[in-house]
Amino acid sequence: MSILLNIKIGFFLAWRQIRRSNPWTTGLIVFVMILTFLNLVVVSGILVGLIEGSIAAYHAQFTGDVIISSLDNKAYIEGSPNIINILKDMPDVKSFSARYTSGSLVEANYQTKKETDKANTASAQLIGINPADENSVTGLSGHMLEGNYLTPNDYDKVLVGYFLLKQYVAIDSPDFQSLKNVYVGTKIRISVNGVMREVTVKGILRSKVDNVRRGIFMIDSEVKSLIGRDDGNVGQIAIVLKNGVDPIAFKQKLILAGIDKSAKVQTYADAQPQFLKDIVATFRTLGNFLSSIGLVVSSITIFIVIFINALTRRKFIGILKGIGINGQAIEFSYMFQSIFYALVGSIVGLILVYVVLVPLFVAHPINFPFSDGILVAPLGETLVRMALLIISTIIAGYIPSRMIVRKNTLDSILGRN
């Protein structure tokens, strides 16, 4: 009962002091709490968002929700026509794109090349697609930098990723291959296993996904003839599921159907390169470290504010103790003040993060060379950080109040050390 009474008295004293305090001082402390909260959430969120943006792009622009690919020791998916028929009958599938894939060598300016000239060549992944199917899965037509998207009748046309072209990526390195003087309408030559085909560049693709920006896209019937495959076996099948369908559960359905015996079945998360996952973990650790510095700074700030406040009110504290107010109630009052500052700052910070910053980053992501950076702020993690801020602030408020309250009552009233 005495603890409950001390809490009630402490709450009364805290509320009375906050109401009578200088509004500018209160506003400044709350502002520090807001900045600390944003530091806890935003710094880590942006660092992780750099890589999450790349993962999201890989998901949306290449793998779909689930991707079926050839086994590591195979050049294609055996029994592809049967798998495609299974997918057509599955109600969870919204759309899918079957791709023919092969490594290729691309050459440009071969018509004017002299014997002493270095060949204008680059290695690229050749991807044969049904234009409509691919667009329904990855929205490829929305990534045209120049030119136009493929149609089913473009038998001698290709789309080229911009990272293969010198004019867009001026990297001066002997190990980085790119084509010079290639534009929309330029004729290039594609070689696959000694088979050569002359095609025209119909469009240039801009993407931050390596498979797209360093790929060459051609209609599937032409790639089939170029690689000499007439059995219908493809290299990849990217699948988009209907809303609400769990990719992991769908993957298990494919495995139960025995598809994993002839192909690799992965969700978009499984298909992410391991180095991206490692970078996410590293950046999250780095973000937490940087955020913890802000947490320490805010704790020190609250400590100083409460200590100075309690020190200047030392005589008043002594009088309160002299008339019978328990020292614990006075300590509770300063702890409640700390909670007030942290709670108000955190609530304002939550509003700024989820109402302003997250939508702003979605609409205007940070333009990095390898990704469109977003702000990643899962609500669960944000609430944990909010709790850490409040707890550290309570501790920072309790320690100085405890130091002052423990002083002798008469010394406090008379102002003696």
C-alpha positions as a Markdown table, in Angstrom:
| # | Residue | x | y | z |
|---|---|---|---|---|
| 1 | Met | 0.0 | 0.0 | 0.0 |
| 2 | Ser | 2.8 | 2.4 | 0.8 |
| 3 | Ile | 4.4 | 1.8 | -2.6 |
| 4 | Leu | 1.1 | 2.5 | -4.4 |
| 5 | Leu | 0.7 | 5.7 | -2.3 |
| 6 | Asn | 4.2 | 6.8 | -3.2 |
| 7 | Ile | 3.5 | 6.1 | -6.9 |
| 8 | Lys | 0.3 | 8.3 | -6.7 |
| 9 | Ile | 2.1 | 11.1 | -4.9 |
| 10 | Gly | 5.0 | 10.8 | -7.3 |
| 11 | Phe | 2.7 | 11.1 | -10.3 |
| 12 | Phe | 1.0 | 14.1 | -8.8 |
| 13 | Leu | 4.3 | 15.9 | -8.1 |
| 14 | Ala | 5.6 | 15.0 | -11.6 |
| 15 | Trp | 2.5 | 16.3 | -13.3 |
| 16 | Arg | 2.6 | 19.5 | -11.2 |
| 17 | Gln | 6.2 | 20.2 | -12.1 |
| 18 | Ile | 5.7 | 19.5 | -15.8 |
| 19 | Arg | 2.8 | 21.9 | -15.9 |
| 20 | Arg | 4.8 | 24.6 | -14.2 |
| 21 | Ser | 8.0 | 24.1 | -16.1 |
| 22 | Asn | 9.3 | 26.4 | -18.8 |
| 23 | Pro | 7.6 | 25.2 | -22.1 |
| 24 | Trp | 10.7 | 25.9 | -24.1 |
| 25 | Thr | 12.7 | 23.7 | -21.8 |
| 26 | Thr | 10.1 | 20.9 | -22.0 |
| 27 | Gly | 9.9 | 21.3 | -25.8 |
| 28 | Leu | 13.7 | 21.1 | -26.1 |
| 29 | Ile | 13.9 | 17.9 | -24.0 |
| 30 | Val | 11.1 | 16.3 | -26.1 |
| 31 | Phe | 12.8 | 17.3 | -29.3 |
| 32 | Val | 16.0 | 15.5 | -28.1 |
| 33 | Met | 13.9 | 12.4 | -27.4 |
| 34 | Ile | 12.3 | 12.7 | -30.9 |
| 35 | Leu | 15.8 | 12.9 | -32.5 |
| 36 | Thr | 17.0 | 10.0 | -30.4 |
| 37 | Phe | 14.0 | 7.9 | -31.4 |
| 38 | Leu | 14.6 | 8.7 | -35.1 |
| 39 | Asn | 18.2 | 7.8 | -34.7 |
| 40 | Leu | 17.3 | 4.4 | -33.2 |
| 41 | Val | 14.9 | 3.6 | -36.0 |
| 42 | Val | 16.0 | 5.5 | -39.1 |
| 43 | Val | 19.7 | 4.9 | -39.1 |
| 44 | Ser | 19.4 | 1.1 | -38.9 |
| 45 | Gly | 16.3 | 1.2 | -41.2 |
| 46 | Ile | 18.2 | 3.1 | -44.0 |
| 47 | Leu | 21.3 | 0.9 | -43.8 |
| 48 | Val | 19.1 | -2.3 | -44.0 |
| 49 | Gly | 16.9 | -0.6 | -46.6 |
| 50 | Leu | 19.9 | -0.2 | -49.0 |
| 51 | Ile | 20.0 | -4.0 | -49.4 |
| 52 | Glu | 16.3 | -4.6 | -48.9 |
| 53 | Gly | 15.7 | -2.4 | -51.9 |
| 54 | Ser | 18.0 | -4.6 | -53.9 |
| 55 | Ile | 16.2 | -7.8 | -52.6 |
| 56 | Ala | 12.8 | -6.3 | -53.4 |
| 57 | Ala | 13.9 | -5.4 | -57.0 |
| 58 | Tyr | 15.3 | -8.9 | -57.5 |
| 59 | His | 11.9 | -10.3 | -56.3 |
| 60 | Ala | 9.8 | -8.0 | -58.5 |
| 61 | Gln | 12.0 | -7.9 | -61.6 |
| 62 | Phe | 13.4 | -11.4 | -61.9 |
| 63 | Thr | 12.4 | -14.2 | -59.6 |
| 64 | Gly | 8.7 | -13.6 | -58.9 |
| 65 | Asp | 7.4 | -15.2 | -55.8 |
| 66 | Val | 8.7 | -18.6 | -56.6 |
| 67 | Ile | 11.3 | -19.6 | -59.2 |
| 68 | Ile | 12.0 | -23.0 | -60.7 |
| 69 | Ser | 15.5 | -23.4 | -62.2 |
| 70 | Ser | 17.7 | -26.1 | -63.5 |
| 71 | Leu | 19.7 | -28.3 | -61.1 |
| 72 | Asp | 23.3 | -27.4 | -60.6 |
| 73 | Asn | 24.5 | -30.2 | -62.8 |
| 74 | Lys | 22.0 | -29.6 | -65.6 |
| 75 | Ala | 21.8 | -27.0 | -68.4 |
| 76 | Tyr | 18.0 | -27.0 | -68.3 |
| 77 | Ile | 14.9 | -28.2 | -66.4 |
| 78 | Glu | 14.1 | -31.8 | -67.5 |
| 79 | Gly | 10.4 | -32.4 | -68.1 |
| 80 | Ser | 9.7 | -28.7 | -68.4 |
| 81 | Pro | 6.4 | -29.2 | -70.5 |
| 82 | Asn | 5.0 | -31.4 | -67.7 |
| 83 | Ile | 5.9 | -28.8 | -65.0 |
| 84 | Ile | 4.3 | -26.0 | -67.1 |
| 85 | Asn | 1.1 | -28.0 | -67.4 |
| 86 | Ile | 1.0 | -28.6 | -63.7 |
| 87 | Leu | 1.4 | -24.8 | -63.1 |
| 88 | Lys | -1.5 | -24.0 | -65.5 |
| 89 | Asp | -3.8 | -26.2 | -63.4 |
| 90 | Met | -2.8 | -24.8 | -60.0 |
| 91 | Pro | -5.3 | -22.2 | -58.8 |
| 92 | Asp | -2.7 | -20.4 | -56.6 |
| 93 | Val | -0.8 | -19.3 | -59.7 |
| 94 | Lys | -1.5 | -15.8 | -61.0 |
| 95 | Ser | 1.0 | -15.9 | -63.9 |
| 96 | Phe | 4.3 | -17.4 | -64.8 |
| 97 | Ser | 7.1 | -17.0 | -67.4 |
| 98 | Ala | 9.1 | -19.9 | -68.8 |
| 99 | Arg | 12.6 | -18.7 | -70.0 |
| 100 | Tyr | 15.2 | -20.3 | -72.2 |
| 101 | Thr | 18.7 | -19.3 | -70.9 |
| 102 | Ser | 22.2 | -19.7 | -72.2 |
| 103 | Gly | 25.5 | -17.9 | -71.9 |
| 104 | Ser | 26.5 | -16.0 | -75.0 |
| 105 | Leu | 29.1 | -13.8 | -76.6 |
| 106 | Val | 27.9 | -10.5 | -78.1 |
| 107 | Glu | 29.8 | -8.6 | -80.7 |
| 108 | Ala | 29.3 | -5.1 | -82.1 |
| 109 | Asn | 30.8 | -3.0 | -84.9 |
| 110 | Tyr | 32.1 | -6.2 | -86.6 |
| 111 | Gln | 31.1 | -4.7 | -90.0 |
| 112 | Thr | 33.8 | -2.0 | -89.8 |
| 113 | Lys | 36.4 | -4.0 | -87.7 |
| 114 | Lys | 39.9 | -4.2 | -89.1 |
| 115 | Glu | 42.1 | -7.2 | -88.6 |
| 116 | Thr | 44.3 | -5.2 | -86.1 |
| 117 | Asp | 41.3 | -3.9 | -84.1 |
| 118 | Lys | 40.4 | -5.4 | -80.8 |
| 119 | Ala | 37.0 | -7.1 | -81.0 |
| 120 | Asn | 34.1 | -5.1 | -79.5 |
| 121 | Thr | 32.6 | -8.0 | -77.5 |
| 122 | Ala | 31.0 | -8.7 | -74.1 |
| 123 | Ser | 29.7 | -11.8 | -72.4 |
| 124 | Ala | 26.0 | -11.8 | -71.5 |
| 125 | Gln | 23.2 | -14.1 | -70.4 |
| 126 | Leu | 20.8 | -14.7 | -73.3 |
| 127 | Ile | 17.2 | -15.1 | -72.1 |
| 128 | Gly | 14.4 | -16.3 | -74.4 |
| 129 | Ile | 11.0 | -15.1 | -73.3 |
| 130 | Asn | 7.4 | -15.0 | -74.3 |
| 131 | Pro | 7.0 | -11.1 | -74.1 |
| 132 | Ala | 3.5 | -11.1 | -72.7 |
| 133 | Asp | 4.2 | -13.8 | -70.1 |
| 134 | Glu | 7.4 | -12.1 | -68.9 |
| 135 | Asn | 5.7 | -8.8 | -68.7 |
| 136 | Ser | 3.0 | -10.2 | -66.5 |
| 137 | Val | 5.6 | -11.6 | -64.1 |
| 138 | Thr | 8.3 | -8.9 | -64.0 |
| 139 | Gly | 6.8 | -5.9 | -65.7 |
| 140 | Leu | 9.8 | -5.8 | -68.0 |
| 141 | Ser | 8.2 | -3.4 | -70.4 |
| 142 | Gly | 8.2 | -0.8 | -67.6 |
| 143 | His | 12.0 | -0.8 | -67.5 |
| 144 | Met | 12.7 | 0.5 | -71.0 |
| 145 | Leu | 15.4 | 3.2 | -71.0 |
| 146 | Glu | 15.2 | 3.6 | -74.8 |
| 147 | Gly | 13.4 | 2.0 | -77.7 |
| 148 | Asn | 10.4 | -0.3 | -77.4 |
| 149 | Tyr | 9.4 | -3.6 | -75.8 |
| 150 | Leu | 9.4 | -6.9 | -77.7 |
| 151 | Thr | 6.4 | -8.3 | -79.6 |
| 152 | Pro | 5.8 | -11.9 | -80.6 |
| 153 | Asn | 6.8 | -11.1 | -84.2 |
| 154 | Asp | 10.2 | -9.6 | -83.4 |
| 155 | Tyr | 12.2 | -12.5 | -84.7 |
| 156 | Asp | 15.4 | -10.6 | -85.2 |
| 157 | Lys | 15.1 | -8.1 | -82.4 |
| 158 | Val | 16.6 | -8.0 | -78.9 |
| 159 | Leu | 16.5 | -6.0 | -75.7 |
| 160 | Val | 19.9 | -5.2 | -74.2 |
| 161 | Gly | 20.6 | -4.4 | -70.5 |
| 162 | Tyr | 22.2 | -1.0 | -70.2 |
| 163 | Phe | 25.1 | -2.3 | -68.1 |
| 164 | Leu | 26.4 | -4.0 | -71.3 |
| 165 | Leu | 26.8 | -0.6 | -73.1 |
| 166 | Lys | 29.8 | 1.6 | -72.7 |
| 167 | Gln | 27.9 | 4.9 | -73.0 |
| 168 | Tyr | 25.9 | 4.2 | -69.9 |
| 169 | Val | 28.5 | 2.6 | -67.7 |
| 170 | Ala | 31.9 | 4.3 | -68.0 |
| 171 | Ile | 33.9 | 1.8 | -66.0 |
| 172 | Asp | 37.5 | 1.9 | -67.1 |
| 173 | Ser | 38.7 | -1.6 | -66.2 |
| 174 | Pro | 40.1 | -4.3 | -68.5 |
| 175 | Asp | 38.1 | -6.9 | -66.6 |
| 176 | Phe | 34.7 | -5.2 | -67.2 |
| 177 | Gln | 33.3 | -6.0 | -70.6 |
| 178 | Ser | 31.0 | -3.6 | -72.4 |
| 179 | Leu | 30.0 | -2.8 | -75.9 |
| 180 | Lys | 30.9 | 0.5 | -77.6 |
| 181 | Asn | 28.8 | 2.4 | -80.0 |
| 182 | Val | 25.6 | 0.3 | -79.6 |
| 183 | Tyr | 22.3 | 2.1 | -79.7 |
| 184 | Val | 18.7 | 1.4 | -80.6 |
| 185 | Gly | 18.7 | 0.2 | -84.2 |
| 186 | Thr | 22.3 | -1.0 | -84.1 |
| 187 | Lys | 23.0 | -4.5 | -85.4 |
| 188 | Ile | 24.9 | -6.9 | -83.1 |
| 189 | Arg | 26.0 | -10.5 | -83.4 |
| 190 | Ile | 25.2 | -13.1 | -80.8 |
| 191 | Ser | 27.2 | -16.4 | -80.6 |
| 192 | Val | 26.1 | -19.4 | -78.6 |
| 193 | Asn | 28.2 | -22.6 | -78.8 |
| 194 | Gly | 29.6 | -21.6 | -82.2 |
| 195 | Val | 26.2 | -20.7 | -83.6 |
| 196 | Met | 26.0 | -17.1 | -84.7 |
| 197 | Arg | 22.9 | -14.8 | -85.3 |
| 198 | Glu | 22.8 | -11.2 | -86.4 |
| 199 | Val | 20.0 | -9.2 | -84.6 |
| 200 | Thr | 18.9 | -5.6 | -84.2 |
| 201 | Val | 18.7 | -3.8 | -80.8 |
| 202 | Lys | 15.1 | -2.8 | -80.4 |
| 203 | Gly | 15.4 | -1.5 | -76.9 |
| 204 | Ile | 17.7 | -0.8 | -73.9 |
| 205 | Leu | 16.7 | -2.0 | -70.4 |
| 206 | Arg | 17.5 | -0.1 | -67.2 |
| 207 | Ser | 17.4 | -2.1 | -64.0 |
| 208 | Lys | 19.5 | -2.5 | -60.9 |
| 209 | Val | 19.1 | -6.3 | -61.0 |
| 210 | Asp | 22.2 | -7.9 | -62.6 |
| 211 | Asn | 20.3 | -10.6 | -64.4 |
| 212 | Val | 18.4 | -7.8 | -66.3 |
| 213 | Arg | 20.9 | -5.1 | -66.7 |
| 214 | Arg | 23.6 | -7.5 | -68.0 |
| 215 | Gly | 21.1 | -9.7 | -70.0 |
| 216 | Ile | 19.9 | -9.9 | -73.5 |
| 217 | Phe | 16.2 | -10.7 | -74.0 |
| 218 | Met | 14.9 | -12.3 | -77.2 |
| 219 | Ile | 11.7 | -14.1 | -78.1 |
| 220 | Asp | 11.7 | -17.7 | -77.0 |
| 221 | Ser | 11.2 | -19.3 | -80.4 |
| 222 | Glu | 14.4 | -17.6 | -81.7 |
| 223 | Val | 16.5 | -18.6 | -78.7 |
| 224 | Lys | 15.3 | -22.2 | -79.0 |
| 225 | Ser | 16.5 | -22.4 | -82.6 |
| 226 | Leu | 19.8 | -20.6 | -81.7 |
| 227 | Ile | 20.6 | -23.0 | -78.9 |
| 228 | Gly | 19.3 | -26.0 | -80.8 |
| 229 | Arg | 16.7 | -27.1 | -78.3 |
| 230 | Asp | 13.4 | -28.4 | -79.6 |
| 231 | Asp | 12.2 | -30.5 | -76.6 |
| 232 | Gly | 10.5 | -27.6 | -74.8 |
| 233 | Asn | 12.9 | -27.8 | -71.8 |
| 234 | Val | 13.5 | -24.3 | -70.4 |
| 235 | Gly | 16.1 | -23.0 | -68.0 |
| 236 | Gln | 13.9 | -21.1 | -65.6 |
| 237 | Ile | 10.2 | -20.6 | -64.7 |
| 238 | Ala | 9.4 | -17.5 | -62.6 |
| 239 | Ile | 6.0 | -17.6 | -60.9 |
| 240 | Val | 3.8 | -14.9 | -59.4 |
| 241 | Leu | 1.2 | -16.1 | -56.9 |
| 242 | Lys | -2.2 | -14.7 | -56.2 |
| 243 | Asn | -2.6 | -12.3 | -53.3 |
| 244 | Gly | -2.5 | -14.0 | -50.0 |
| 245 | Val | -0.8 | -17.2 | -51.1 |
| 246 | Asp | 2.2 | -18.1 | -49.0 |
| 247 | Pro | 5.3 | -18.7 | -51.3 |
| 248 | Ile | 6.7 | -21.2 | -48.7 |
| 249 | Ala | 3.5 | -23.2 | -48.7 |
| 250 | Phe | 3.3 | -23.1 | -52.5 |
| 251 | Lys | 6.9 | -24.3 | -52.7 |
| 252 | Gln | 6.0 | -27.3 | -50.6 |
| 253 | Lys | 3.1 | -28.1 | -52.9 |
| 254 | Leu | 5.6 | -28.2 | -55.8 |
| 255 | Ile | 7.9 | -30.4 | -53.9 |
| 256 | Leu | 5.0 | -32.8 | -53.0 |
| 257 | Ala | 4.3 | -32.9 | -56.8 |
| 258 | Gly | 7.8 | -34.2 | -57.3 |
| 259 | Ile | 9.1 | -31.2 | -59.2 |
| 260 | Asp | 12.2 | -31.0 | -57.0 |
| 261 | Lys | 13.5 | -34.2 | -58.5 |
| 262 | Ser | 14.2 | -32.6 | -61.8 |
| 263 | Ala | 14.5 | -28.9 | -60.8 |
| 264 | Lys | 15.5 | -26.5 | -58.1 |
| 265 | Val | 12.4 | -25.0 | -56.4 |
| 266 | Gln | 13.0 | -21.8 | -54.4 |
| 267 | Thr | 11.0 | -18.9 | -53.0 |
| 268 | Tyr | 12.3 | -15.4 | -53.8 |
| 269 | Ala | 13.9 | -15.3 | -50.4 |
| 270 | Asp | 15.7 | -18.7 | -51.0 |
| 271 | Ala | 17.0 | -17.4 | -54.4 |
| 272 | Gln | 18.6 | -14.3 | -53.0 |
| 273 | Pro | 22.4 | -14.5 | -53.2 |
| 274 | Gln | 24.0 | -15.4 | -49.8 |
| 275 | Phe | 26.2 | -12.3 | -49.9 |
| 276 | Leu | 23.1 | -10.1 | -49.8 |
| 277 | Lys | 21.8 | -11.9 | -46.7 |
| 278 | Asp | 25.2 | -11.4 | -45.1 |
| 279 | Ile | 25.2 | -7.7 | -45.9 |
| 280 | Val | 21.8 | -7.3 | -44.4 |
| 281 | Ala | 22.9 | -8.9 | -41.1 |
| 282 | Thr | 26.1 | -6.8 | -41.1 |
| 283 | Phe | 24.2 | -3.5 | -41.8 |
| 284 | Arg | 21.6 | -4.3 | -39.1 |
| 285 | Thr | 24.5 | -4.9 | -36.6 |
| 286 | Leu | 26.2 | -1.6 | -37.7 |
| 287 | Gly | 22.9 | 0.3 | -37.5 |
| 288 | Asn | 22.2 | -1.1 | -34.0 |
| 289 | Phe | 25.7 | 0.0 | -32.9 |
| 290 | Leu | 25.2 | 3.6 | -34.3 |
| 291 | Ser | 21.8 | 3.8 | -32.8 |
| 292 | Ser | 23.1 | 2.7 | -29.3 |
| 293 | Ile | 25.4 | 5.7 | -29.4 |
| 294 | Gly | 22.3 | 8.0 | -29.7 |
| 295 | Leu | 20.7 | 6.0 | -26.9 |
| 296 | Val | 23.6 | 6.7 | -24.6 |
| 297 | Val | 23.6 | 10.4 | -25.6 |
| 298 | Ser | 19.9 | 10.8 | -24.8 |
| 299 | Ser | 20.4 | 9.0 | -21.4 |
| 300 | Ile | 23.2 | 11.4 | -20.5 |
| 301 | Thr | 21.0 | 14.3 | -21.6 |
| 302 | Ile | 18.2 | 13.2 | -19.4 |
| 303 | Phe | 20.6 | 12.5 | -16.5 |
| 304 | Ile | 22.0 | 16.1 | -16.7 |
| 305 | Val | 18.5 | 17.7 | -17.0 |
| 306 | Ile | 17.1 | 15.8 | -14.1 |
| 307 | Phe | 20.2 | 16.3 | -12.0 |
| 308 | Ile | 20.2 | 20.0 | -12.5 |
| 309 | Asn | 16.5 | 20.2 | -12.0 |
| 310 | Ala | 16.7 | 18.2 | -8.7 |
| 311 | Leu | 19.8 | 20.2 | -7.6 |
| 312 | Thr | 18.1 | 23.6 | -8.1 |
| 313 | Arg | 15.0 | 22.2 | -6.3 |
| 314 | Arg | 17.1 | 20.7 | -3.5 |
| 315 | Lys | 15.6 | 23.0 | -0.9 |
| 316 | Phe | 12.1 | 22.2 | -2.1 |
| 317 | Ile | 12.9 | 18.5 | -1.9 |
| 318 | Gly | 14.1 | 18.9 | 1.6 |
| 319 | Ile | 10.9 | 20.7 | 2.6 |
| 320 | Leu | 8.8 | 17.9 | 1.0 |
| 321 | Lys | 10.7 | 15.3 | 3.1 |
| 322 | Gly | 10.4 | 17.5 | 6.2 |
| 323 | Ile | 6.6 | 17.6 | 6.0 |
| 324 | Gly | 6.5 | 13.8 | 5.6 |
| 325 | Ile | 6.6 | 13.1 | 1.9 |
| 326 | Asn | 8.5 | 9.8 | 1.4 |
| 327 | Gly | 11.8 | 10.1 | -0.5 |
| 328 | Gln | 10.6 | 7.2 | -2.7 |
| 329 | Ala | 7.6 | 9.3 | -3.9 |
| 330 | Ile | 10.0 | 12.1 | -4.9 |
| 331 | Glu | 12.1 | 9.6 | -6.8 |
| 332 | Phe | 9.0 | 8.3 | -8.5 |
| 333 | Ser | 8.1 | 11.9 | -9.5 |
| 334 | Tyr | 11.4 | 12.3 | -11.5 |
| 335 | Met | 11.0 | 8.9 | -13.0 |
| 336 | Phe | 7.5 | 9.9 | -14.2 |
| 337 | Gln | 9.0 | 13.1 | -15.7 |
| 338 | Ser | 11.5 | 10.9 | -17.6 |
| 339 | Ile | 8.7 | 8.6 | -18.8 |
| 340 | Phe | 6.8 | 11.7 | -20.0 |
| 341 | Tyr | 9.7 | 13.0 | -22.1 |
| 342 | Ala | 10.5 | 9.6 | -23.6 |
| 343 | Leu | 6.9 | 8.7 | -24.3 |
| 344 | Val | 5.9 | 12.0 | -25.9 |
| 345 | Gly | 9.1 | 11.9 | -28.0 |
| 346 | Ser | 8.6 | 8.3 | -29.0 |
| 347 | Ile | 5.0 | 8.9 | -30.0 |
| 348 | Val | 5.9 | 11.9 | -32.2 |
| 349 | Gly | 8.7 | 9.8 | -33.6 |
| 350 | Leu | 6.4 | 6.9 | -34.5 |
| 351 | Ile | 4.1 | 9.3 | -36.3 |
| 352 | Leu | 7.0 | 10.8 | -38.2 |
| 353 | Val | 8.3 | 7.4 | -39.2 |
| 354 | Tyr | 5.1 | 5.7 | -40.3 |
| 355 | Val | 3.1 | 8.7 | -41.6 |
| 356 | Val | 5.9 | 10.7 | -43.2 |
| 357 | Leu | 9.3 | 8.9 | -43.7 |
| 358 | Val | 8.2 | 5.4 | -44.7 |
| 359 | Pro | 5.8 | 6.6 | -47.4 |
| 360 | Leu | 8.3 | 9.3 | -48.5 |
| 361 | Phe | 11.0 | 6.7 | -49.0 |
| 362 | Val | 8.6 | 4.4 | -50.9 |
| 363 | Ala | 7.6 | 7.2 | -53.2 |
| 364 | His | 11.1 | 8.6 | -53.5 |
| 365 | Pro | 13.7 | 5.9 | -52.8 |
| 366 | Ile | 17.4 | 6.8 | -52.4 |
| 367 | Asn | 19.0 | 6.3 | -55.8 |
| 368 | Phe | 22.1 | 4.0 | -55.2 |
| 369 | Pro | 24.0 | 2.3 | -58.0 |
| 370 | Phe | 23.0 | -1.1 | -56.9 |
| 371 | Ser | 19.5 | -0.5 | -55.4 |
| 372 | Asp | 16.7 | 1.9 | -54.7 |
| 373 | Gly | 17.1 | 2.4 | -51.0 |
| 374 | Ile | 14.0 | 2.4 | -48.8 |
| 375 | Leu | 13.4 | 2.7 | -45.1 |
| 376 | Val | 12.9 | -0.6 | -43.4 |
| 377 | Ala | 11.1 | -0.2 | -40.0 |
| 378 | Pro | 9.2 | -3.3 | -38.9 |
| 379 | Leu | 6.7 | -2.3 | -36.2 |
| 380 | Gly | 7.9 | -5.0 | -33.8 |
| 381 | Glu | 11.5 | -3.9 | -33.9 |
| 382 | Thr | 10.4 | -0.3 | -33.7 |
| 383 | Leu | 8.4 | -0.9 | -30.5 |
| 384 | Val | 11.4 | -2.8 | -29.0 |
| 385 | Arg | 13.6 | 0.3 | -29.7 |
| 386 | Met | 10.9 | 2.5 | -28.2 |
| 387 | Ala | 10.9 | 0.4 | -25.0 |
| 388 | Leu | 14.7 | 0.5 | -24.8 |
| 389 | Leu | 14.5 | 4.3 | -25.1 |
| 390 | Ile | 11.9 | 4.6 | -22.3 |
| 391 | Ile | 13.8 | 2.2 | -20.0 |
| 392 | Ser | 17.1 | 3.9 | -20.4 |
| 393 | Thr | 15.4 | 7.3 | -19.8 |
| 394 | Ile | 13.8 | 6.0 | -16.6 |
| 395 | Ile | 17.2 | 4.8 | -15.3 |
| 396 | Ala | 18.8 | 8.1 | -16.3 |
| 397 | Gly | 16.1 | 10.0 | -14.4 |
| 398 | Tyr | 16.2 | 7.8 | -11.3 |
| 399 | Ile | 19.9 | 8.0 | -10.6 |
| 400 | Pro | 20.3 | 11.8 | -10.2 |
| 401 | Ser | 17.0 | 12.0 | -8.2 |
| 402 | Arg | 18.2 | 9.3 | -5.9 |
| 403 | Met | 21.5 | 11.1 | -5.4 |
| 404 | Ile | 19.7 | 14.3 | -4.3 |
| 405 | Val | 16.9 | 12.7 | -2.3 |
| 406 | Arg | 19.5 | 10.7 | -0.2 |
| 407 | Lys | 20.9 | 14.0 | 1.1 |
| 408 | Asn | 20.2 | 14.9 | 4.7 |
| 409 | Thr | 16.8 | 16.7 | 5.0 |
| 410 | Leu | 18.1 | 19.5 | 7.1 |
| 411 | Asp | 21.2 | 20.0 | 4.9 |
| 412 | Ser | 18.9 | 20.2 | 1.9 |
| 413 | Ile | 16.6 | 22.8 | 3.5 |
| 414 | Leu | 19.5 | 25.0 | 4.6 |
| 415 | Gly | 21.4 | 24.5 | 1.4 |
| 416 | Arg | 24.5 | 22.9 | 3.1 |
| 417 | Asn | 26.7 | 20.4 | 1.3 |
